[in-house]
């Protein structure tokens, strides 16, 4: 109703002005200046105006109601808006717009499907030459320092491919996860074992304090991935020989908490609020060329999808603690 009145307001103002002008003309044209005829004409015109507005509102009521009500679903725009020419024109416009939107959405979805398929295929193809290079390094009789340097680059390649693969899978997460009760210690030990070369190379040592019977509800594959991302960061940003990465898990009420604490360079206070943003590396991260700013972003995205909570605390020069909260449903 409000939208209808706003649209008809110029007509109402014009009509009132017309009644006033015509009424004054009749009043001045008559010799006795009788106002009764003027009032009668004004009332008659007003009644005609009200009848016209009532007719217009009745024929376009559905359209105005639809325009004033927010859409709950996209296909609600296809509802009939009435039989008046304006309502039919608006209805046709909305239907055409909805069809264009569906076509564009389908086209975008197809492009994403092709892109995801290409990334997955490319990553799997790249794994083969990386594995060949790794085996070749083991057979070559090279200086240990050279071999270690080449092996480090190979490991970076493997980590980069793994991140690309999991990033492409994130859009189809609902089709690629299985929630179950899993032993936290087993999953963590697998993640640590998968990154043992990083520990050895950086001379950083894992210290695990997790009960063997502690279970969490999660997806083993995705949980191992996010733990691996945090472990790589913890090891890379640790400085000095003999540093440790401490893994500690315990019950807190009905939830399970896992803390991963390193003794690294830490994160500046002004950067803490942005560490989960994509491509953000921060002041400390810029010191390391391999920092992509995607690791913690993927960790948070996966945690959100699995229903876990992740938070981070850090003190520059002392280290960083990443805390996971696993809710027990």
GIDA-V631446 format. One record per residue. RES is the residue in three letters. SS is DSSP state (~ for helix, > for strand, _ for the rest). Layout:
res = <RES & RES>
ss = <SS & SS>
This chain:
res = <UNK & UNK & UNK & UNK & UNK & UNK & UNK & UNK & UNK & UNK & UNK & UNK & UNK & UNK & UNK & UNK & UNK & UNK & UNK & UNK & UNK & UNK & UNK & UNK & UNK & UNK & UNK & UNK & UNK & UNK & UNK & UNK & UNK & UNK & UNK & UNK & UNK & UNK & UNK & UNK & UNK & UNK & UNK & UNK & UNK & UNK & UNK & UNK & UNK & UNK & UNK & UNK & UNK & UNK & UNK & UNK & UNK & UNK & UNK & UNK & UNK & UNK & UNK & UNK & UNK & UNK & UNK & UNK & UNK & UNK & UNK & UNK & UNK & UNK & UNK & UNK & UNK & UNK & UNK & UNK & UNK & UNK & UNK & UNK & UNK & UNK & UNK & UNK & UNK & UNK & UNK & UNK & UNK & UNK & UNK & UNK & UNK & UNK & UNK & UNK & UNK & UNK & UNK & UNK & UNK & UNK & UNK & UNK & UNK & UNK & UNK & UNK & UNK & UNK & UNK & UNK & UNK & UNK & UNK & UNK & UNK & UNK & UNK & UNK & UNK & UNK & UNK & UNK & UNK & UNK & UNK & UNK & UNK & UNK & UNK & UNK & UNK & UNK & UNK & UNK & UNK & UNK & UNK & UNK & UNK & UNK & UNK & UNK & UNK & UNK & UNK & UNK & UNK & UNK & UNK & UNK & UNK & UNK & UNK & UNK & UNK & UNK & UNK & UNK & UNK & UNK & UNK & UNK & UNK & UNK & UNK & UNK & UNK & UNK & UNK & UNK & UNK & UNK & UNK & UNK & UNK & UNK & UNK & UNK & UNK & UNK & UNK & UNK & UNK & UNK & UNK & UNK & UNK & UNK & UNK & UNK & UNK & UNK & UNK & UNK & UNK & UNK & UNK & UNK & UNK & UNK & UNK & UNK & UNK & UNK & UNK & UNK & UNK & UNK & UNK & UNK & UNK & UNK & UNK & UNK & UNK & UNK & UNK & UNK & UNK & UNK & UNK & UNK & UNK & UNK & UNK & UNK & UNK & UNK & UNK & UNK & UNK & UNK & UNK & UNK & UNK & UNK & UNK & UNK & UNK & UNK & UNK & UNK & UNK & UNK & UNK & UNK & UNK & UNK & UNK & UNK & UNK & UNK & UNK & UNK & UNK & UNK & UNK & UNK & UNK & UNK & UNK & UNK & UNK & UNK & UNK & UNK & UNK & UNK & UNK & UNK & UNK & UNK & UNK & UNK & UNK & UNK & UNK & UNK & UNK & UNK & UNK & UNK & UNK & UNK & UNK & UNK & UNK & UNK & UNK & UNK & UNK & UNK & UNK & UNK & UNK & UNK & UNK & UNK & UNK & UNK & UNK & UNK & UNK & UNK & UNK & UNK & UNK & UNK & UNK & UNK & UNK & UNK & UNK & UNK & UNK & UNK & UNK & UNK & UNK & UNK & UNK & UNK & UNK>
ss = <_ & ~ & ~ & ~ & ~ & ~ & ~ & ~ & ~ & ~ & ~ & ~ & ~ & ~ & ~ & ~ & ~ & ~ & ~ & ~ & ~ & ~ & ~ & ~ & ~ & ~ & ~ & ~ & ~ & _ & _ & _ & _ & _ & _ & ~ & ~ & ~ & ~ & ~ & ~ & ~ & ~ & ~ & ~ & ~ & ~ & ~ & ~ & ~ & ~ & ~ & ~ & ~ & ~ & ~ & ~ & ~ & ~ & ~ & ~ & ~ & ~ & ~ & ~ & ~ & ~ & ~ & _ & _ & _ & _ & _ & ~ & ~ & ~ & ~ & ~ & _ & _ & _ & _ & _ & _ & ~ & ~ & ~ & ~ & ~ & ~ & ~ & ~ & ~ & ~ & ~ & ~ & ~ & ~ & ~ & ~ & ~ & ~ & ~ & ~ & ~ & ~ & ~ & ~ & ~ & ~ & ~ & ~ & ~ & ~ & ~ & ~ & ~ & ~ & ~ & ~ & ~ & ~ & ~ & ~ & ~ & ~ & ~ & ~ & ~ & ~ & ~ & ~ & ~ & ~ & ~ & ~ & ~ & ~ & ~ & _ & _ & _ & _ & ~ & ~ & ~ & ~ & ~ & ~ & ~ & ~ & ~ & ~ & ~ & ~ & ~ & ~ & ~ & ~ & ~ & ~ & ~ & ~ & ~ & ~ & ~ & ~ & ~ & ~ & ~ & _ & _ & ~ & ~ & ~ & _ & _ & _ & _ & > & > & > & > & ~ & ~ & ~ & ~ & ~ & ~ & ~ & ~ & ~ & ~ & ~ & _ & ~ & ~ & ~ & ~ & ~ & ~ & ~ & _ & _ & > & > & > & > & > & _ & _ & _ & _ & _ & > & > & > & > & _ & ~ & ~ & ~ & ~ & ~ & ~ & ~ & ~ & ~ & ~ & ~ & ~ & ~ & ~ & ~ & ~ & ~ & _ & > & _ & _ & _ & _ & _ & > & > & > & > & > & > & > & > & > & _ & _ & > & > & > & > & > & > & > & > & _ & > & _ & _ & _ & _ & ~ & ~ & ~ & ~ & ~ & ~ & _ & _ & _ & _ & _ & _ & _ & ~ & ~ & ~ & ~ & _ & _ & _ & _ & _ & _ & _ & _ & _ & ~ & ~ & ~ & ~ & ~ & ~ & ~ & ~ & ~ & ~ & ~ & ~ & _ & _ & > & > & > & > & > & > & > & _ & _ & _ & > & > & > & > & > & > & > & > & _ & _ & _>
